[in-house]
Amino acid sequence: MYPYNKNTQRYNTALEAKEKANGTPRENQMSVLAEDEKLLEILSMSQQDSGDMAERYANLMADPDLAPSANILRAMYLDELKHINQLKDAYYMITGKQETTEIMGNAPDASGQELLEDTLLLEMDNGDFYRTLYLTMPTQELRDIFYEISSDKMSHSNALTYLFSKYYKG
């Protein structure tokens, strides 16, 4: 679906060379990550954050002022649900244990313009956060997950900027 997931020989050769340069076999890299309690806590917090963002999009979809753009907000809502599953997959890849916690989002305190603006700023911050995670991951499978989440967050920022300028011109 995404061009960075293409399975070409040049790509595989470069990936194998990069992972050999790391000097640590893949299994050892994952066991090192599984021992990092801070990383596991970050993954859990990220799942909860995605649940909270999904709740924000659900509230924005219900806003009558934004009703004409509900399909855009719905796409972002579904992306957040996808991110929860991707983060669970990353947790499984690292620990070998299935994450069974059901993520429920917290309702935001704001509404309308304030909620849209806060959501935009959060998405911009989250894009940087996931980009940083992407750059620190030792295996391509984990990098793919965090790259996709980061690019989704940047797309959400662009869409929210459009919605903000369309509905709240100043």
C-alpha positions as CSV (number, residue, x, y, z in Angstrom):
1,M,0.0,0.0,0.0
2,Y,2.8,2.4,0.9
3,P,5.9,2.8,-1.3
4,Y,8.3,2.3,1.7
5,N,7.0,-1.2,2.1
6,K,7.9,-2.3,-1.4
7,N,9.9,-5.5,-1.3
8,T,12.6,-4.9,-3.9
9,Q,16.0,-6.6,-4.0
10,R,17.8,-3.3,-3.7
11,Y,15.8,-2.4,-0.7
12,N,16.4,-5.9,0.9
13,T,20.1,-5.7,0.3
14,A,20.4,-2.2,1.8
15,L,18.3,-3.4,4.8
16,E,20.5,-6.5,5.4
17,A,23.6,-4.4,5.2
18,K,22.2,-1.9,7.7
19,E,21.2,-4.6,10.1
20,K,24.5,-6.3,9.8
21,A,26.2,-3.0,10.5
22,N,24.3,-2.8,13.8
23,G,26.2,-6.0,14.8
24,T,23.4,-7.4,16.9
25,P,21.1,-10.2,15.7
26,R,17.4,-9.3,15.4
27,E,16.4,-11.5,18.3
28,N,18.9,-9.9,20.6
29,Q,17.7,-6.4,19.5
30,M,14.1,-7.3,20.5
31,S,15.2,-8.8,23.8
32,V,17.0,-5.6,24.6
33,L,13.9,-3.6,23.7
34,A,11.7,-5.9,25.8
35,E,13.9,-5.1,28.9
36,D,13.4,-1.4,28.4
37,E,10.6,-0.6,30.8
38,K,10.5,3.1,29.7
39,L,9.9,2.1,26.1
40,L,7.1,-0.3,27.1
41,E,5.5,2.5,29.2
42,I,5.8,4.9,26.2
43,L,4.0,2.3,24.0
44,S,1.2,2.0,26.6
45,M,0.9,5.7,26.9
46,S,0.9,6.1,23.1
47,Q,-2.0,3.7,22.9
48,Q,-4.0,5.7,25.4
49,D,-3.1,8.9,23.6
50,S,-4.5,7.4,20.3
51,G,-7.7,6.5,22.2
52,D,-7.9,10.1,23.4
53,M,-7.4,11.5,19.9
54,A,-10.1,9.1,18.5
55,E,-12.4,10.5,21.2
56,R,-11.5,14.1,20.1
57,Y,-12.3,13.3,16.5
58,A,-15.6,11.7,17.5
59,N,-16.5,14.9,19.3
60,L,-15.5,17.0,16.3
61,M,-17.6,14.9,14.0
62,A,-20.6,15.5,16.3
63,D,-20.1,19.3,16.1
64,P,-22.8,20.8,13.8
65,D,-20.5,23.5,12.6
66,L,-18.1,20.9,11.2
67,A,-20.8,18.6,9.8
68,P,-19.9,19.3,6.1
69,S,-16.4,17.9,6.8
70,A,-17.5,14.9,8.9
71,N,-15.9,12.5,6.3
72,I,-12.5,14.0,6.8
73,L,-12.8,13.8,10.6
74,R,-14.1,10.2,10.3
75,A,-11.0,9.2,8.3
76,M,-8.8,10.6,11.0
77,Y,-10.9,8.9,13.7
78,L,-10.4,5.5,11.9
79,D,-6.7,6.3,11.6
80,E,-6.5,6.7,15.4
81,L,-8.1,3.3,15.9
82,K,-5.6,1.8,13.4
83,H,-2.8,3.4,15.4
84,I,-3.9,1.7,18.6
85,N,-3.7,-1.7,16.8
86,Q,-0.3,-0.8,15.3
87,L,1.0,0.1,18.7
88,K,-0.3,-3.2,20.0
89,D,1.5,-5.0,17.2
90,A,4.7,-3.1,18.0
91,Y,4.3,-4.2,21.7
92,Y,3.9,-7.8,20.5
93,M,6.9,-7.7,18.2
94,I,9.1,-6.4,21.1
95,T,7.8,-8.5,24.0
96,G,6.2,-11.5,22.3
97,K,3.2,-11.0,24.5
98,Q,-0.2,-9.9,23.3
99,E,-1.5,-6.6,24.7
100,T,-5.1,-7.3,25.8
101,T,-5.9,-4.0,27.5
102,E,-9.0,-2.3,26.0
103,I,-8.2,1.3,25.2
104,M,-11.0,3.8,26.0
105,G,-10.5,7.4,25.1
106,N,-11.1,10.2,27.6
107,A,-13.6,12.9,26.5
108,P,-12.0,16.3,25.8
109,D,-12.8,19.3,28.0
110,A,-13.1,21.7,25.1
111,S,-15.4,21.9,22.1
112,G,-15.7,23.8,18.8
113,Q,-12.8,26.0,17.8
114,E,-10.8,25.4,20.9
115,L,-11.0,21.6,20.5
116,L,-10.0,21.9,16.8
117,E,-7.1,24.1,17.7
118,D,-5.9,21.9,20.6
119,T,-6.2,18.8,18.4
120,L,-4.1,20.4,15.6
121,L,-1.4,21.3,18.1
122,L,-1.4,17.8,19.6
123,E,-1.2,16.2,16.2
124,M,1.8,18.3,15.3
125,D,3.6,17.3,18.5
126,N,2.6,13.7,18.0
127,G,4.1,13.7,14.5
128,D,7.5,14.8,15.9
129,F,7.2,12.2,18.7
130,Y,6.6,9.3,16.4
131,R,9.3,10.5,14.0
132,T,11.7,10.3,16.8
133,L,10.6,6.8,17.8
134,Y,10.9,5.8,14.1
135,L,14.5,7.0,14.0
136,T,15.5,5.1,17.2
137,M,14.0,1.7,16.2
138,P,16.6,-1.0,15.4
139,T,14.4,-3.2,13.0
140,Q,12.6,-2.4,9.8
141,E,9.3,-3.8,11.0
142,L,9.2,-1.4,13.9
143,R,10.4,1.5,11.8
144,D,7.6,0.8,9.3
145,I,5.0,1.0,12.0
146,F,6.3,4.3,13.5
147,Y,6.9,5.8,10.0
148,E,3.3,5.1,9.0
149,I,1.9,6.6,12.3
150,S,4.2,9.7,11.9
151,S,3.1,10.3,8.3
152,D,-0.6,9.9,9.4
153,K,-0.1,12.5,12.1
154,M,1.5,14.9,9.6
155,S,-1.5,14.4,7.3
156,H,-3.9,15.0,10.1
157,S,-2.1,18.2,10.9
158,N,-2.5,19.3,7.3
159,A,-6.2,18.4,7.3
160,L,-6.9,20.1,10.6
161,T,-5.1,23.2,9.4
162,Y,-7.4,23.2,6.4
163,L,-10.5,22.7,8.5
164,F,-9.4,25.5,10.9
165,S,-8.9,27.9,8.1
166,K,-12.2,26.9,6.5
167,Y,-14.4,27.2,9.5
168,Y,-12.7,29.7,11.8
169,K,-11.1,32.4,9.6
170,G,-10.2,34.8,12.3
